[in-house]
Amino acid sequence: MISELVVDVQPKEITIAVLEDKKLVELQQESQDESFSVGNIYLGKVKKLMPALNAAFVNVGHKKDAFLHYLDLGVAFNSVQAFQKQVGDKKRIPQLPKMKLQADIDKEGSITDVLKVGQEVLVQISKEPISTKGPRLSAEISFAGRFMVLIPFINRVSVSQKIKSREERARLRQLIQSIKPKNFGVIIRTNAQGKRVAELDAELKVLLKRWEDNIGKIQKAKAPSLIFEETGRTVALLRDIFSPSFEHIHVNDESVAQQVSEYVSLIAPDRKNIVKQYKGALPILDNFGVTKQVKSLFGKTVTFKNGAYLIIEHTEALHVIDVNSGNRHKSKLGQEESAFEVNLAAAEEIARQLRLRDMGGIIVIDFIDMSKGEHRNKLLSTMQELMSSDRAKHNILPLSKFGLMQITRQRVRPEMEVATSEVCPTCFGKGKIKSSLLFTDTLERKIGYLVKKLKVKKFSLHIHPYVASYVQQGLFSLKFKWRKKYNAAIRIIPDQKLGFLQYVFYDKNGNEIDLKEEIEMK
């Protein structure tokens, strides 16, 4: 399997696509001004205590107060508070390895025993704001790396349950115990399996430096205040999924490409050449076939094999997926065998859809009814195998007597939603437009306004691929005539994201030129 990462950096958002054998399996979009991401650490202030929920609402600067449950305080909460007090009282930052840790808090305790309104607490985002809810918080601070997670204020070393070898688990635990400082805990991740002490020690030092560089900010900070910001989404995603199967990482922005290249050089020096800056004329997502796949995969109906299709419905409480055989039929197969074949193909597409849309919470799947127990068991084991590579925590229940499969999947970010139906950019939903034959005349007027009034001589015009083909066809094409008439350097760029009669102008630096409010010349 060949994996690729495609990163599209735009002024307002970053889109990250993961391809496996050219098939889109993961898509993330993040606003450039997005904050309150998972992993960010804040100095917050307790706004309200909720004894009935055994929780508190904390102000971290978001428009909605964040939620902190008693069980998310962490057993070392007393030690964190004592450290905060020492940081505030002293000019020098106390050394954590020399500090005496406080007694653990009572697991059965109450939120009112440890927190009071107005108290400042060091917290970390564990779940991003979703819908009308604010962020979910944890007071157990951690710093994630590729091989391990560093947790200050505890002395415990844990090993990922996905590492099955007893000898390897013992080796890693003993190794980390010998190199980690006192009063720091470590969770050893699955990627650490088989790694040498030099690699693990190097990452441990990086995580410790991250703690030392940021913890001093508490002295001057006033709640609510950002203390540590998690690495960019691109690098964070790469940290979690990077593997030897990655052949290419394409980025269309120089600075982001440099960040990714530096990170790959750090974790896999021999593979730093896989990072390449994309400089093609076509939009990067169009060039690698991502836009077309997004349009076909994010609708309510998703076709997957020989006419079979899924119907995906979303409600506030759960997601429902209905499997349909469509108009497919095979005379050689009976009803049972045909249903089994469709269900297996559907399981593959559903596992892909869950990861692609980042669907969380409860998912109910209505498979086609099968009477044989061996087929039902095979379908369950196939779904478990297909979802084994899913990084989100999940649980899959066997088929019920009604043929329903229930899956719970961890939700830490808002579900990915991409609108595949579009409001007509020309009539804005009114149902009437100017004749499409006059569209090229409209483009010519815009070009004239751009060159004569705005004095822009070099620009690119992004239009639908069909229109781009028409504009550029022939030896004496419209593009040729426009260049000659206006003495301008015009580039025509086919853009799959645009509607049939939609257009966007960009200057030579790649900045959009807004002509929507321009009053047409008469």
C-alpha positions in Angstrom: 0.0 0.0 0.0 1.4 3.4 -1.0 0.3 6.4 1.1 0.5 10.0 0.1 -0.3 13.3 2.0 -1.6 16.3 0.1 -1.7 19.6 1.9 -3.6 22.6 0.4 -2.8 25.8 2.2 -5.2 28.7 1.5 -5.4 32.1 3.1 -8.5 31.1 5.1 -8.0 27.4 5.7 -5.8 24.4 5.4 -7.0 21.1 3.8 -5.1 17.9 4.5 -5.9 14.7 2.5 -4.5 11.3 3.1 -4.5 8.9 0.1 -3.9 5.2 0.2 -3.2 3.7 -3.3 -4.7 7.0 -4.7 -8.0 6.5 -2.8 -9.0 9.2 -0.3 -9.2 7.8 3.2 -8.9 10.8 5.5 -9.7 14.5 5.0 -9.2 17.3 7.5 -10.0 21.0 7.1 -8.8 23.6 9.6 -9.5 27.3 9.6 -6.3 29.4 9.6 -7.6 31.3 12.6 -8.7 28.2 14.4 -7.9 28.0 18.1 -8.9 25.7 20.9 -7.4 22.6 19.2 -6.8 19.3 21.0 -3.5 19.5 22.9 -3.5 23.2 23.6 -2.7 24.1 27.2 -4.4 27.1 28.9 -4.4 28.9 32.2 -8.1 29.0 32.9 -10.3 30.4 35.6 -13.2 28.5 37.2 -16.5 30.3 36.4 -19.1 27.9 37.9 -19.2 24.7 39.9 -21.9 22.1 39.1 -22.0 19.7 42.1 -24.9 17.7 40.5 -22.6 16.9 37.5 -19.5 16.8 39.7 -17.9 19.2 37.2 -16.9 22.8 36.6 -17.2 25.3 33.8 -13.9 27.0 33.1 -13.2 30.2 31.1 -10.3 29.6 28.7 -11.2 32.4 26.3 -13.7 30.6 24.2 -17.2 32.1 23.7 -18.6 29.1 25.6 -17.1 28.1 28.9 -15.2 24.8 28.8 -16.3 21.7 30.6 -14.0 20.0 33.2 -15.3 16.9 35.0 -13.9 15.7 38.4 -12.6 12.5 36.8 -10.6 14.6 34.3 -8.7 16.4 37.0 -6.1 13.6 37.1 -4.9 11.9 40.3 -1.9 14.4 40.5 -4.1 17.5 40.6 -2.9 18.5 44.0 0.7 18.4 42.8 -0.2 20.6 39.8 -1.8 23.1 42.1 1.2 23.1 44.4 3.5 23.7 41.4 1.4 26.6 40.2 1.6 28.2 43.6 5.4 27.9 43.7 5.7 29.3 40.2 3.6 32.3 41.2 5.5 32.9 44.5 9.1 32.5 43.2 11.1 34.4 40.6 12.8 31.2 39.5 10.8 28.3 38.0 11.0 25.3 40.5 12.5 22.1 39.1 9.9 19.4 38.9 12.3 16.5 39.6 13.3 18.1 42.9 9.7 18.8 44.0 7.9 16.6 46.5 4.7 15.4 44.9 1.4 15.8 46.9 -1.0 13.0 47.7 -3.4 11.8 45.0 -6.9 13.2 45.0 -9.8 10.9 46.0 -11.2 9.1 43.0 -14.7 9.2 44.6 -14.3 12.9 45.7 -16.4 15.9 44.8 -15.5 18.8 42.6 -16.3 21.3 45.4 -13.6 19.6 47.5 -10.8 20.7 45.2 -12.0 23.7 43.2 -13.7 27.0 44.0 -15.1 29.8 41.8 -12.3 32.2 40.6 -9.5 29.7 41.1 -6.9 29.5 38.3 -6.3 26.0 36.9 -3.8 24.7 34.3 -5.9 22.7 31.7 -5.5 21.1 28.3 -8.1 20.7 25.5 -9.2 17.1 25.2 -12.1 17.7 22.9 -12.6 20.6 20.5 -15.8 22.7 20.6 -18.6 20.8 18.8 -21.9 22.4 17.7 -23.2 24.5 20.7 -20.8 23.0 23.2 -17.6 24.5 24.5 -14.3 22.6 24.7 -13.8 19.6 26.9 -10.9 19.9 29.3 -8.4 17.7 31.2 -6.2 18.9 34.1 -3.8 16.0 33.4 -1.2 17.8 31.3 0.6 15.8 28.6 2.9 16.4 25.6 2.6 14.0 22.7 5.4 12.7 20.6 5.7 10.0 17.9 7.0 7.3 20.2 5.7 8.4 23.6 3.5 10.8 25.6 5.1 12.8 28.5 3.0 13.4 31.6 4.4 15.6 34.3 3.7 15.1 38.0 3.5 11.3 38.0 6.1 8.6 38.0 4.2 5.9 36.1 5.4 4.2 32.9 2.7 2.6 30.7 2.9 0.7 27.5 0.4 0.7 24.6 -1.9 -2.4 24.7 -1.3 -2.8 21.0 2.2 -4.0 21.7 1.5 -7.7 22.3 5.0 -9.1 22.9 5.7 -9.5 26.6 9.4 -9.2 26.1 9.1 -6.0 24.1 6.8 -4.5 26.6 9.3 -5.3 29.4 12.2 -3.9 27.4 10.5 -0.6 26.6 9.3 -0.2 30.2 12.7 -0.8 31.7 14.4 1.4 29.1 12.2 4.4 29.7 12.4 3.9 33.5 16.2 4.2 33.2 16.2 7.5 31.1 13.2 9.5 32.3 13.6 12.2 35.0 11.9 11.8 38.4 8.3 13.1 38.7 7.6 12.6 35.0 5.4 9.8 33.7 5.5 8.3 30.2 3.0 6.4 28.0 4.9 4.4 25.4 3.1 4.5 22.1 2.8 1.6 19.5 5.3 3.3 17.2 8.0 2.8 19.8 8.0 -0.9 19.2 11.5 -2.1 18.1 13.1 1.4 18.4 16.6 1.8 19.8 17.4 3.7 23.0 19.0 6.6 21.1 15.8 7.3 19.2 13.6 7.2 22.3 16.0 9.3 24.4 16.2 11.9 21.6 12.4 12.3 21.6 12.2 12.3 25.4 14.6 15.2 25.5 12.5 17.1 22.9 9.3 16.6 25.0 11.1 17.7 28.2 12.3 20.8 26.5 8.8 21.5 25.3 7.7 21.4 29.0 10.6 23.6 30.2 10.1 26.2 27.4 6.4 26.7 28.1 5.8 26.2 31.8 7.5 29.5 32.6 4.8 31.4 30.9 2.5 30.7 33.9 4.4 33.4 35.9 3.3 36.3 33.7 0.1 34.8 32.4 -3.3 36.1 33.5 -6.3 33.8 33.1 -7.6 33.0 30.6 -4.4 32.7 28.7 -2.8 30.3 26.2 0.3 28.6 27.6 1.2 26.0 24.9 -0.1 25.7 21.4 -0.1 22.2 19.8 1.9 21.9 16.6 0.1 22.7 13.4 -2.5 20.2 12.2 -0.3 19.0 9.4 2.6 18.1 11.6 0.3 16.7 14.3 -1.4 14.4 11.8 1.9 13.3 10.4 3.2 12.5 13.9 0.3 10.1 14.3 0.2 8.4 11.0 3.7 8.6 9.5 4.9 5.1 8.4 7.4 3.6 5.9 4.5 3.3 3.4 4.5 7.1 2.8 5.9 7.7 -0.6 5.1 11.4 -1.1 4.1 14.5 0.8 2.9 17.3 -1.4 2.5 20.8 0.0 1.6 23.9 -2.0 3.0 26.4 0.5 6.7 27.1 1.1 6.6 27.7 4.8 4.4 24.7 5.6 6.5 22.5 3.3 9.6 23.7 5.3 7.9 22.8 8.6 6.9 19.3 7.4 10.4 18.7 5.9 12.0 19.7 9.2 9.8 17.3 11.1 10.4 14.4 8.7 14.1 15.1 8.9 13.8 14.8 12.6 11.9 11.5 12.8 13.1 9.8 9.6 16.3 11.5 8.3 16.6 9.0 5.4 13.2 9.9 4.1 13.3 13.7 4.1 13.3 13.8 0.3 9.6 12.6 0.2 8.5 16.2 1.0 8.0 18.2 -2.1 6.6 21.7 -2.7 3.8 21.6 -5.3 4.2 24.4 -7.9 1.8 23.3 -10.6 -0.8 25.6 -12.3 -3.7 23.4 -11.4 -5.1 23.6 -7.8 -3.2 20.9 -5.8 -6.4 19.0 -4.8 -7.5 18.9 -8.4 -4.1 17.7 -9.6 -4.1 14.7 -7.2 -7.8 13.7 -7.8 -8.9 14.8 -4.3 -11.7 17.2 -5.3 -13.5 14.7 -7.5 -13.4 12.1 -4.8 -14.7 14.6 -2.2 -17.7 15.4 -4.4 -18.5 11.7 -4.8 -17.9 10.6 -1.2 -19.6 13.2 0.9 -23.2 13.1 -0.2 -26.2 11.4 1.4 -25.9 8.6 -1.1 -22.6 6.8 -1.7 -22.2 4.2 -4.4 -19.5 1.6 -3.9 -19.6 -1.5 -6.1 -21.6 -2.8 -9.0 -24.6 -0.5 -8.4 -24.7 -1.1 -4.6 -25.0 2.0 -2.5 -25.1 3.4 1.1 -27.6 5.9 2.4 -26.0 7.9 5.3 -28.3 9.9 7.6 -27.2 12.1 10.5 -29.2 13.0 13.6 -28.2 14.8 16.8 -27.9 11.5 18.7 -26.5 9.1 16.2 -25.7 8.2 12.6 -27.6 5.7 10.5 -26.2 3.9 7.5 -28.5 1.8 5.3 -26.9 -0.8 2.9 -28.7 -1.3 -0.4 -27.9 -3.8 -3.2 -29.3 -1.4 -5.9 -30.0 -2.8 -9.3 -27.1 -5.3 -9.2 -27.9 -9.0 -9.7 -25.9 -12.1 -10.4 -27.7 -15.2 -11.6 -25.0 -17.5 -10.3 -25.4 -16.4 -6.7 -28.4 -17.0 -4.5 -30.0 -14.4 -2.4 -27.9 -15.3 0.7 -24.6 -15.3 -1.1 -25.4 -12.1 -3.0 -26.4 -10.4 0.3 -23.1 -11.6 1.9 -21.0 -10.2 -1.0 -22.7 -6.8 -0.9 -22.4 -6.6 2.9 -18.6 -7.3 2.7 -18.1 -4.6 0.1 -20.3 -2.2 2.1 -18.2 -2.9 5.3 -15.1 -1.8 3.4 -16.7 1.4 2.3 -18.3 2.1 5.7 -14.9 1.8 7.5 -13.5 4.3 5.0 -16.5 6.7 5.4 -16.2 6.7 9.2 -12.5 7.7 9.0 -13.1 10.1 6.1 -16.0 12.0 7.7 -14.6 11.5 11.2 -18.0 10.3 12.3 -18.3 10.0 16.1 -20.7 8.8 18.7 -23.2 6.0 17.9 -23.3 4.6 14.4 -26.1 2.1 13.5 -25.7 0.1 10.3 -28.6 -1.7 8.6 -26.9 -4.5 6.6 -28.9 -6.7 4.1 -30.4 -9.6 6.1 -28.4 -12.8 6.1 -29.6 -16.1 7.6 -26.3 -18.0 8.0 -24.4 -17.6 11.3 -21.0 -18.1 9.6 -21.7 -15.1 7.3 -22.8 -12.9 10.1 -19.6 -13.8 12.1 -17.4 -13.3 9.0 -19.0 -9.8 8.5 -18.2 -8.9 12.1 -14.6 -10.0 11.9 -14.1 -8.3 8.6 -15.4 -5.0 10.0 -13.1 -5.3 13.0 -10.1 -6.0 10.7 -11.0 -3.0 8.5 -11.2 -0.7 11.4 -8.1 -1.9 13.1 -6.1 0.9 11.5 -8.6 3.6 12.7 -6.8 5.8 15.2 -10.0 6.8 16.9 -11.1 4.6 19.8 -14.1 2.4 18.8 -16.2 -0.6 19.8 -18.1 -2.9 17.4 -21.0 -5.0 18.5 -22.1 -8.2 16.7 -25.1 -8.1 14.4 -28.5 -8.0 16.2 -31.3 -10.4 15.2 -32.6 -7.5 13.1 -29.4 -7.4 11.1 -28.2 -4.1 12.7 -24.6 -3.5 13.7 -23.8 -0.9 16.3 -20.5 0.9 16.5 -19.3 3.6 19.0 -16.5 5.8 17.8 -14.6 8.4 19.8 -15.4 12.0 18.9 -12.8 14.6 19.6 -13.4 17.0 16.8 -16.5 18.2 14.9 -17.6 15.8 12.2 -16.3 16.6 8.7 -19.1 17.9 6.5 -18.7 18.9 2.9 -21.6 20.2 0.9 -21.8 18.3 -2.4 -24.9 20.2 -3.6 -24.3 23.8 -4.5 -26.5 26.9 -4.7 -26.2 28.2 -8.3 -23.5 30.9 -8.2 -25.1 32.7 -11.0 -28.8 32.8 -10.1 -28.3 32.4 -6.3 -31.2 29.9 -6.1 -33.7 32.0 -8.0 -33.8 29.5 -10.9 -33.2 32.0 -13.7 -29.8 33.0 -15.2 -28.5 35.0 -18.1 -27.9 33.0 -21.2 -24.8 30.8 -20.8 -23.8 31.9 -24.4 -23.1 35.4 -23.0 -20.8 34.1 -20.2 -17.6 34.6 -22.2 -18.8 38.2 -22.9 -19.1 38.7 -19.1 -15.6 37.3 -18.6 -14.2 39.7 -21.3 -15.9 42.7 -19.6 -14.3 41.7 -16.2 -10.9 41.4 -17.9 -11.3 44.8 -19.5 -12.2 46.3 -16.1 -9.3 44.6 -14.5 -6.7 45.8 -17.0 -8.0 49.3 -17.8 -9.4 50.5 -14.5 -7.4 48.5 -11.9 -4.2 48.4 -14.0 -3.6 44.7 -13.4 -1.6 43.3 -16.3 -0.7 39.9 -14.9 -3.4 37.6 -13.4 -4.9 34.1 -13.6 -8.6 33.3 -14.2 -10.0 30.1 -12.5 -13.1 28.7 -14.2 -14.9 25.4 -14.6 -12.8 22.8 -16.6 -15.5 22.7 -19.4 -15.5 26.4 -19.8 -11.6 26.5 -19.7 -11.5 24.0 -22.5 -13.9 26.2 -24.6 -11.9 29.3 -23.9 -8.6 27.7 -24.9 -9.7 25.7 -27.9 -8.2 26.3 -31.3 -5.2 28.2 -32.6 -6.9 31.6 -32.3 -8.7 30.9 -29.1 -10.6 33.3 -26.9 -7.6 33.3 -24.5 -5.3 34.3 -27.4 -7.7 37.1 -28.5 -8.0 38.5 -24.9 -4.2 38.5 -24.5 -3.8 40.4 -27.7 -6.7 42.8 -27.2 -5.7 43.8 -23.7 -2.0 43.3 -23.8 -2.1 41.3 -20.6 -0.6 38.1 -19.3 -3.7 35.9 -18.7 -3.5 32.4 -17.4 -6.6 30.1 -17.6 -6.7 27.6 -14.7 -9.4 24.8 -14.8 -10.8 24.5 -11.2 -13.1 21.6 -10.3 -14.4 23.3 -7.2 -16.1 26.0 -9.3 -19.6 25.9 -10.7 -20.3 25.9 -14.4 -20.7 29.7 -14.7 -18.5 30.6 -11.7 -15.1 32.4 -12.0 -12.4 33.8 -9.7 -9.5 36.1 -10.6 -6.1 35.9 -8.8 -3.2 38.4 -9.0 0.4 37.3 -9.7 1.0 36.7 -6.0 -2.0 34.3 -5.7 -4.3 36.7 -3.9 -8.0 36.7 -4.9 -9.2 39.8 -6.7 -12.8 40.5 -5.7 -14.8 41.7 -8.6 -18.2 40.7 -7.3 -19.0 44.3 -6.2 -17.6 45.9 -9.3 -20.1 48.0 -11.2 -20.0 46.8 -14.8 -19.0 49.3 -17.4 -21.7 50.4 -19.8 
